[in-house]
């Protein structure tokens, strides 16, 4: 999927992640996408998809609370709902390039997830 609409890319990303849809994730991630967050890093679309699918093993849902869009940058505030910990507030920043998600930065307190 190549689109210039940041909201559509972000929606597809989160929907695909919750659905464990690898092809959906690949459709919105740039080939050289990179990810950094408290539980790990990934470089390249294959590593990013593998990390997201791995995290999806404990994923129940993602409840988007608010989204801000500023040009090629999308900031999403959501609750990460897992099978192992109480809902965790998360800030997710995506930078878009060429109609795809090129960079993802995530921040949250991972202690309860790690303890599980």
PyMOL commands that set and color helices and strands:
alter all, ss='L'
color gray80, all
select helices_A, chain A and resi 6-19+22-28+45-56+111-115
alter helices_A, ss='H'
color red, helices_A
select strands_A, chain A and resi 29-37+40-43+59-70+73-82+88-97+100-107
alter strands_A, ss='S'
color yellow, strands_A
deselect
rebuild
show_as cartoon
